[in-house]
Amino acid sequence: MTTDWVHKILAHPNLCRMGHGQRAGDANLGLGWLYYGLVRIERPKRVVCIGSWRGFVPIVLASALRDNGEGGRLTFIDPSLVDGFWRDAQRTRDWFESFGLDNVEHHRSTTQDFVGSEAFQALDPVGLLFVDGFHSEEQARFDHEAFVDKLTSEAVILFHDSIRPARSDMYGADKPYVHTAHRYLDELAGRDDLQLMDFPLDSGVTAVRRSIRDGQLANPSASTPSSLRRAK
């Protein structure tokens, strides 16, 4: 990572939006530092990102995979229902390649459709899952549970817009809805087999992973500290 790389991303006004706490003035990726750092620390071979308006999160995650130098790839799932930005496959490839990325595989589908595809069946074990699609409690649950059997034992799941309810007109002023993904996170917080931690900057993100117990993980020393717990 270089300062020039950060400036290149944040030079696009649309990559400074959508609630990740970005700030172009001081080349600050906001929560993007967390996303990038987790991939560099955990070194997953496969990352899945569900939803992104203009690609800030998949760009940051795929850049970290590239910088790991281990051939990691990112599966990006977005049906382009908000507008037509992701509808053209070549334009999508060109967009990511403009940031030096050739390790992004875009699937223009909902999670519901993707899980029935050959691509899903062939998917490598997933080391990091980023959930940032439709922010209802029900969809957050589906996006998570659809990949549970694909996750590695040390996988990290990040839920964006997960801290509080918020009104969204993303799908048009005539189709407003309220984010309720936080309700699903409250449900997960009650499980003894999971640990959660909120990062309330801007729209917020919550990190989730399996609780660390003696003998549960093959290499505990390489895992994120066990302080990742959601306060109740």
SULHULIN-V522972 format. One record per pair of residues at least 24 apart in sequence whose C-alpha atoms are under 7 Angstrom apart, sorted by the first residue. I is the first residue (numbers start at 1). J is the second residue. Records with the same first field share a line. If there is no record, write none. Layout:
I->J ; J
This chain:
14->54
15->54 ; 56
19->202 ; 203
20->202 ; 203
21->201 ; 202
32->60
35->60 ; 61
36->60 ; 61 ; 64
39->64 ; 65
40->64 ; 68
43->68
44->72 ; 127 ; 128
45->72 ; 73 ; 127
46->72 ; 73 ; 74 ; 124 ; 125 ; 126 ; 127
47->73 ; 74 ; 75 ; 126 ; 127 ; 128 ; 129
48->74 ; 75 ; 76 ; 126 ; 128 ; 129 ; 130
49->75 ; 76 ; 77 ; 129 ; 130 ; 131
50->76 ; 77 ; 78 ; 130 ; 131 ; 132 ; 133
51->77 ; 78 ; 131 ; 132 ; 133
52->78 ; 132
59->96
62->101 ; 103 ; 104
63->101
73->103 ; 104
74->103 ; 104 ; 105
75->104 ; 105 ; 106
76->104 ; 105 ; 106 ; 107
77->106 ; 107 ; 108 ; 109 ; 110 ; 111
78->107 ; 108 ; 109 ; 110
79->108 ; 109 ; 110
80->108
82->170 ; 171
111->143
125->150 ; 151 ; 152
126->150 ; 151 ; 152 ; 155
127->151 ; 152 ; 154 ; 155 ; 156
128->155 ; 156 ; 157
129->156 ; 157 ; 158
130->157 ; 158 ; 159
131->158 ; 159 ; 160
132->159 ; 160
135->161 ; 179 ; 180 ; 181
136->179 ; 180 ; 181
137->180 ; 181 ; 182 ; 183 ; 184
140->181 ; 184
141->184
153->217
155->209
156->207 ; 208 ; 209
157->207 ; 208 ; 209
158->205 ; 206 ; 207 ; 208
159->205 ; 206 ; 207
160->204 ; 205 ; 206
161->203 ; 204 ; 205
162->204 ; 205 ; 206
163->200 ; 204 ; 205
189->230
195->228 ; 229 ; 230
196->228 ; 229 ; 230
197->228 ; 229 ; 230
198->230
